[in-house]
Amino acid sequence: MLQKTKLELTFNSKRDYKLITPCCGRNNTDGKFINYKNLGQEYGFCHSCGKTSLPPTIYVDENGNEYVWNELDSKFQTDFIPTKNSIINLPKITTQKFIDESIIWKYFKINPENNLLQYLRKMYGELKTEDAKETYCLGTSNDGGIIFWNINTNLNVQKAKIAYYDTNGKRTNKFKVPYKNEDGYFNCLFGEHLIYDKIKTKKTIVLTESEKTAIIGYILFPQYVWLAYGGINGLTENKVSPLIGHNVLIIPDMSENAVSIILTKIPFLISLGINAKIWDMTESKTDEQLKLEGTYNNDLEDVFRKIHNIR
């Protein structure tokens, strides 16, 4: 039987202000990322985004053999076991690593498909869903999750997120990120590979919070280029450079916080040469008003569902 090893997590009183944070990909000049003692500099807690970065959990069998959990294949493996010394002395990682393209196609053909793809086929038809699956290279993990690959404008695969949906298309709270920031795999915009120079001033890029909303937007309104920034705090500085010179409409979810975060970013985006605008679906309503209406935290996909009378 495998036993989970324990890590002693104690904050280091000395902070590394030159570090690139593994969670946000930002300079740690404000010192908000604090490291743990006796672990590599990429491991710690970020007071800016609230995320904890830890090394892979190591499991040991009765013979002392060590294993880590492979989230994509849902199995234990011994391919990469960080030793104690390699964890402690892990160098700072600032260079983006890339995932081999062959891995995308390995999970592209898995059957049965994940619940979200099955739901989309039922709601929007086989042809449109298959087109969206191919356009965004959507995969299925061995435990039934949908794999959203982050592919950049150079067609390099930067990262992956595995999300889990019920049969009615609603997302559960479960998700996985098999390729970690601390190992050199950083996010780009979901769908970034669909951006190219020829569409400047000709096509509007629509940015939504969730990947699912971007996919449904593509199915229903293919005249736009649909991307996702991956959550309320997902539109970070390291993601926006491919948008320079483009017309961009950002549609945050329906909450005061989600809208205010994007509103604060608009001037910065414009200063970079991005023609960025926001669609505030709250129409400046407070969270209390939205809750009374039953629309608090709704996203554009909820609007789509109402238009198409989908329950």
C-alpha positions in Angstrom: 0.0 0.0 0.0 1.3 3.5 -0.9 1.8 6.0 1.9 1.8 9.7 1.3 4.9 11.5 2.5 4.6 14.6 4.6 6.1 18.0 4.0 7.1 20.4 6.8 5.8 23.7 5.6 7.4 26.7 7.4 7.6 30.1 5.9 11.0 31.6 5.2 11.4 35.0 6.8 13.7 36.1 3.9 11.8 36.8 0.7 13.2 36.7 -2.8 12.2 40.0 -4.5 13.7 39.0 -7.8 11.6 35.9 -8.1 9.0 35.3 -10.9 6.0 34.0 -9.1 5.0 30.5 -10.2 1.3 31.2 -9.7 0.9 34.7 -11.3 4.0 34.8 -13.5 4.8 38.3 -12.1 7.8 39.9 -10.6 7.9 39.6 -6.8 9.0 43.2 -6.3 6.2 43.7 -3.8 7.3 40.6 -1.8 3.8 39.1 -1.8 5.2 35.7 -2.7 6.8 34.1 0.4 8.8 30.8 0.2 8.8 27.8 2.4 12.0 26.8 4.2 14.0 23.9 2.8 12.1 23.8 -0.5 13.0 25.3 -3.9 12.4 29.0 -4.4 9.4 28.2 -6.7 7.5 26.8 -3.7 5.5 29.0 -1.4 2.4 31.1 -0.9 1.3 34.1 -2.9 -0.6 36.8 -0.9 -1.5 38.5 -4.2 -3.5 35.7 -5.8 -4.0 33.4 -2.7 -2.4 30.4 -4.3 0.0 27.9 -2.8 2.7 26.3 -4.9 4.0 23.0 -3.8 6.3 20.2 -5.2 4.6 17.0 -6.4 3.4 14.8 -3.6 5.6 11.7 -3.2 4.1 8.3 -2.3 6.2 5.5 -0.9 5.4 1.7 -1.1 6.5 -0.9 1.5 9.8 -1.4 -0.4 10.7 2.3 -0.3 9.9 2.9 -4.0 8.7 6.4 -4.7 5.8 7.4 -6.9 4.0 10.5 -8.1 0.4 10.8 -9.4 -0.1 11.4 -13.1 -3.3 13.4 -13.3 -3.7 13.0 -17.1 -3.4 9.2 -17.1 -4.9 8.9 -13.6 -2.2 6.5 -12.4 1.0 6.5 -10.3 4.3 6.7 -12.1 8.0 6.7 -11.3 9.2 8.6 -14.4 10.0 11.8 -12.4 10.6 11.6 -8.7 12.2 14.7 -7.3 14.8 13.8 -4.7 15.1 15.7 -1.5 18.2 17.5 -2.8 16.5 18.4 -6.1 13.5 19.9 -4.3 15.6 21.9 -1.9 18.0 23.1 -4.6 15.5 23.5 -7.5 16.6 26.4 -9.7 14.4 29.3 -10.4 12.3 28.7 -13.5 11.5 31.6 -15.7 11.6 30.0 -19.1 8.4 28.6 -20.6 8.4 24.8 -21.2 6.1 23.3 -23.8 4.0 20.1 -23.9 4.6 17.8 -26.8 1.8 18.1 -29.4 1.4 14.3 -29.6 -0.1 14.4 -26.1 -3.0 16.5 -27.4 -3.9 13.9 -30.0 -3.5 11.1 -27.5 -6.4 12.5 -25.4 -8.4 13.8 -28.4 -9.7 10.4 -29.5 -10.6 8.9 -26.1 -14.0 7.4 -25.8 -16.4 7.8 -24.2 -16.1 11.5 -24.5 -16.3 13.8 -21.5 -19.7 15.0 -20.3 -19.3 18.5 -21.7 -18.6 17.4 -25.2 -21.6 15.0 -25.1 -23.8 17.9 -23.8 -22.6 20.2 -26.6 -23.4 17.6 -29.2 -26.9 17.1 -27.8 -27.6 20.9 -27.6 -25.8 22.2 -30.7 -25.4 19.3 -33.0 -22.7 16.9 -34.1 -21.1 19.1 -36.9 -20.8 22.3 -34.9 -19.5 20.5 -31.8 -17.0 18.5 -33.8 -15.8 21.7 -35.5 -15.3 23.3 -32.0 -13.6 20.2 -30.7 -11.1 20.3 -33.5 -10.6 24.1 -33.4 -9.8 24.1 -29.7 -8.2 20.6 -29.7 -10.5 19.5 -26.8 -9.5 16.3 -25.1 -10.9 13.8 -22.6 -8.9 12.6 -19.6 -9.0 9.0 -18.5 -11.3 9.9 -15.6 -13.8 11.7 -17.8 -12.7 15.4 -17.5 -12.5 17.8 -20.4 -9.0 19.0 -21.2 -8.6 22.6 -22.2 -5.2 23.1 -23.8 -3.5 26.5 -23.8 -1.9 26.8 -27.2 -0.1 30.0 -28.1 0.2 31.9 -31.4 3.2 29.9 -32.4 1.2 26.7 -31.9 3.2 25.6 -28.9 1.2 23.9 -26.1 1.9 25.8 -22.9 -0.4 24.3 -20.3 -3.6 22.3 -19.7 -6.6 22.5 -17.4 -8.9 19.5 -16.7 -12.4 20.5 -15.7 -15.4 18.2 -14.8 -19.0 18.7 -15.9 -22.3 17.1 -15.1 -24.4 15.6 -17.9 -26.5 18.9 -18.0 -23.4 20.9 -18.9 -23.0 22.5 -15.5 -19.4 22.6 -14.1 -18.6 20.8 -10.9 -16.1 22.2 -8.4 -13.5 19.6 -9.4 -10.6 20.5 -11.6 -6.9 19.6 -12.1 -3.8 21.4 -13.5 -1.4 18.6 -14.4 1.4 20.8 -15.7 2.5 23.2 -12.9 3.9 26.7 -13.0 6.7 25.7 -10.8 7.8 23.2 -13.4 7.9 25.8 -16.1 4.4 25.5 -17.6 2.7 28.9 -17.7 -0.7 29.9 -19.0 -1.6 31.8 -22.1 -5.1 32.7 -23.2 -7.3 29.7 -24.1 -7.7 29.9 -27.8 -4.7 32.2 -28.3 -3.7 30.1 -31.4 -6.7 31.5 -33.2 -5.1 35.0 -33.2 -3.2 36.1 -36.2 -2.3 39.4 -37.8 -4.7 39.2 -40.8 -7.7 39.6 -38.5 -6.6 42.9 -37.1 -9.4 45.5 -37.5 -11.4 42.8 -39.4 -12.6 40.5 -36.6 -13.4 41.3 -33.0 -11.8 39.1 -30.4 -14.2 38.2 -27.5 -12.7 37.4 -24.2 -14.8 35.5 -21.6 -13.9 34.1 -18.2 -14.5 30.5 -18.9 -13.3 28.2 -21.6 -16.8 26.6 -22.0 -18.4 30.0 -22.7 -15.8 30.7 -25.4 -16.5 27.3 -27.0 -20.2 27.9 -27.1 -19.7 31.5 -28.3 -17.6 30.0 -31.2 -20.4 27.5 -32.0 -23.2 30.2 -32.0 -21.3 33.2 -33.3 -18.3 32.1 -35.4 -17.9 35.5 -37.0 -16.0 36.5 -33.8 -12.8 35.0 -32.4 -13.6 33.5 -29.0 -10.9 33.2 -26.3 -11.0 32.7 -22.5 -8.8 34.2 -19.8 -9.5 31.4 -17.3 -11.2 32.8 -14.3 -11.9 36.2 -12.5 -8.1 36.9 -12.1 -7.0 35.2 -15.2 -6.3 38.2 -17.4 -2.8 38.7 -16.3 -0.1 41.0 -17.9 1.8 38.0 -19.3 -1.1 36.9 -21.4 -2.1 40.1 -23.2 0.7 40.8 -25.7 -0.9 38.8 -28.5 -3.9 41.1 -28.3 -1.9 44.2 -29.3 -3.4 45.9 -32.4 -6.7 44.0 -32.2 -10.3 45.0 -31.3 -11.1 43.2 -28.1 -14.4 42.9 -26.2 -14.1 41.6 -22.7 -17.2 40.0 -21.1 -16.7 39.3 -17.3 -19.2 37.3 -15.3 -22.0 39.1 -13.5 -20.6 40.4 -10.2 -19.3 43.7 -9.0 -15.8 42.2 -8.4 -15.5 40.5 -11.8 -16.5 43.8 -13.6 -14.3 46.0 -11.4 -11.2 43.9 -12.1 -11.6 44.2 -15.8 -12.5 48.0 -15.6 -9.1 48.6 -13.8 -7.3 46.7 -16.6 -8.9 48.6 -19.6 -6.6 51.7 -19.4 -3.5 49.5 -19.3 -4.7 47.4 -22.2 -5.4 50.6 -24.3 -1.9 51.9 -23.4 -0.4 48.8 -25.0 -2.3 49.4 -28.2 -5.2 47.0 -27.6 -8.6 48.5 -28.6 -10.2 47.0 -25.5 -13.8 47.5 -24.4 -16.0 45.9 -21.7 -19.5 44.6 -21.9 -20.8 45.0 -18.4 -23.7 42.6 -18.3 -24.6 43.7 -14.8 -25.6 47.1 -16.2 -23.9 48.6 -13.0 -26.2 46.7 -10.6 -25.0 45.7 -7.2 -24.4 42.1 -6.2 -27.5 42.4 -3.9 -29.6 43.4 -6.9 -28.2 40.6 -9.1 -28.9 38.1 -6.3 -32.5 39.2 -6.1 -32.8 38.8 -9.9 -31.1 35.4 -9.8 -28.4 36.5 -12.1 -25.5 36.9 -9.7 -22.3 35.3 -11.0 -24.0 34.4 -14.3 -21.8 34.4 -17.4 -22.5 34.8 -21.1 -23.3 31.2 -21.4 -26.2 31.6 -19.0 -27.5 34.3 -21.4 -27.0 31.9 -24.3 -29.0 29.3 -22.4 -31.9 31.7 -21.9 -31.9 32.8 -25.6 -32.0 29.1 -26.7 -34.4 28.1 -23.9 -32.0 25.5 -22.5 -32.6 24.3 -19.0 
